[in-house]
Amino acid sequence: MMNNNVLIFFFLLFFSILTSPIQAAIPISQSVISVEANVELDRKPKKKKKKSESLNGILSMSFGIGSFIIFPLLGIPAVIFGIIALTKNEPRKGFSITGLILGGITTLASLAVAGLLIAGVL
């Protein structure tokens, strides 16, 4: 067990580190120049970032990996999202191709096992 004095010491040390002023490592003249440079950059129009350019591809790969590891019927949405991503020409085609292949393999394997179970072989 730690002593109460030790706990108080570490608490005060941590609190003093958080509240201590941080001194600038550059001279004032350079900081003024950098502030002016930042103002110049702010005047340029900013490009809006898209939330996710290849959401269908990412979903396809996620469902494909999930179908391969966790539950084989997740391969059906993996195939669907993979086809959608490839027809929309989304970037990162590797994600959609990976999901399409993994989803297709697990879907076909689960259908084969279901067919064998129905036929009474397994």
C-alpha positions in Angstrom: 0.0 0.0 0.0 1.2 3.5 -0.8 1.3 6.0 1.9 -1.1 8.9 1.8 1.7 11.4 1.7 3.1 9.7 -1.4 -0.3 9.8 -3.2 -0.6 13.5 -2.3 2.9 14.2 -3.6 2.2 12.5 -7.0 -1.1 14.3 -7.3 0.5 17.7 -6.6 3.3 16.9 -9.0 0.9 15.9 -11.8 -1.3 19.0 -11.1 1.7 21.3 -11.2 2.9 19.9 -14.5 -0.6 20.4 -16.0 -0.9 24.0 -14.8 2.7 25.2 -15.4 3.1 27.7 -18.2 4.7 26.5 -21.4 7.5 28.7 -22.6 8.0 29.2 -26.3 11.1 27.7 -27.8 11.2 30.3 -30.6 11.8 34.1 -30.5 8.9 36.5 -30.6 9.8 37.8 -34.0 9.5 34.4 -35.6 6.2 33.7 -33.8 4.8 36.9 -35.3 5.9 35.8 -38.8 4.3 32.4 -38.3 1.1 34.0 -37.1 1.0 36.1 -40.2 1.7 33.1 -42.4 -1.2 31.3 -40.8 -3.5 34.2 -41.6 -2.4 34.0 -45.2 -3.3 30.3 -45.3 -6.7 31.0 -43.8 -7.7 33.2 -46.7 -7.4 30.4 -49.2 -10.6 28.5 -49.8 -10.6 25.2 -48.0 -11.5 21.9 -49.7 -14.2 19.9 -48.0 -13.2 16.4 -47.2 -15.6 13.7 -48.1 -16.7 11.6 -45.1 -15.7 8.3 -46.8 -15.0 7.9 -50.4 -15.1 4.2 -50.4 -17.7 3.3 -47.7 -19.2 0.4 -49.7 -15.7 -1.1 -50.2 -14.9 -0.8 -46.5 -18.2 -2.4 -45.6 -17.7 -5.1 -48.2 -14.3 -6.0 -46.7 -15.6 -5.8 -43.1 -18.5 -8.2 -43.9 -16.1 -10.4 -45.9 -13.7 -10.8 -43.0 -16.6 -11.2 -40.6 -18.1 -13.9 -42.7 -14.8 -15.7 -43.0 -14.1 -15.6 -39.3 -17.4 -15.3 -37.4 -20.6 -16.1 -39.4 -20.7 -17.4 -43.0 -24.0 -15.7 -43.9 -22.3 -12.3 -43.6 -20.9 -13.1 -47.0 -24.1 -12.1 -48.7 -23.9 -8.4 -47.7 -20.2 -8.5 -48.5 -20.9 -9.6 -52.0 -23.6 -7.0 -52.4 -21.5 -4.1 -51.1 -18.6 -5.3 -53.2 -20.6 -5.2 -56.4 -22.0 -1.7 -55.5 -18.5 -0.4 -54.8 -17.1 -1.7 -58.1 -20.0 -0.4 -60.2 -19.7 3.1 -58.6 -15.9 3.1 -59.4 -15.1 4.0 -55.8 -11.4 4.4 -54.9 -9.6 1.7 -53.0 -10.9 -1.1 -55.1 -8.8 -3.6 -53.1 -11.3 -3.3 -50.2 -14.2 -4.2 -52.4 -12.4 -7.0 -54.2 -11.3 -8.5 -50.9 -14.8 -8.4 -49.5 -16.2 -9.8 -52.7 -13.8 -12.7 -52.8 -14.1 -13.6 -49.1 -17.9 -13.1 -49.1 -18.3 -15.3 -52.2 -16.1 -18.1 -50.8 -18.0 -18.2 -47.5 -21.4 -17.9 -49.2 -20.7 -20.8 -51.6 -19.2 -22.9 -48.7 -22.2 -22.3 -46.5 -24.6 -23.2 -49.4 -22.6 -26.3 -50.0 -22.8 -27.4 -46.4 -26.5 -26.6 -46.2 -27.1 -28.7 -49.4 -25.2 -31.6 -47.9 -27.1 -31.3 -44.7 -30.4 -31.3 -46.6 -29.3 -34.3 -48.7 -28.5 -36.2 -45.5 -24.8 -36.7 -46.3 -23.6 -34.9 -43.3 
